[in-house]
Amino acid sequence: MKSTKCYTRALIENAMTHSSDPTPTVSVTAESGNVVLPPEPTKKAVVNVHIEDSNSVITDLDRTRLLGDEESPVHHGSGLGLWVANWVVTMSGGFISHTERNPQGNRVTITLLRSTA
């Protein structure tokens, strides 16, 4: 549970910090669902946590940091918040996705396996 708070907080703080609005708004919603996770062809129960803002779209460089794609000492994002969120989610067996909101903003979705206990 502490890890859930850690990455959710990191993503909310990142959205608030990088907002040009003096009173930024960030929404957090959660929903359950089912996905097929390779290599097994069976569906797994998951929880999706959506963090949405109306900020400028996350840059390609910072999206690389958030999604963990091709990061290196030479090619990396601008802060630690997105990196921390990616690391904690990945270490928890989950994954992160990003979509642009229309007309402006970001939707970051964290997908984690639901506990069966």
Order of alpha helices (4+ residues) and beta strands (2+ residues): alpha-beta-beta-alpha-alpha-beta-beta
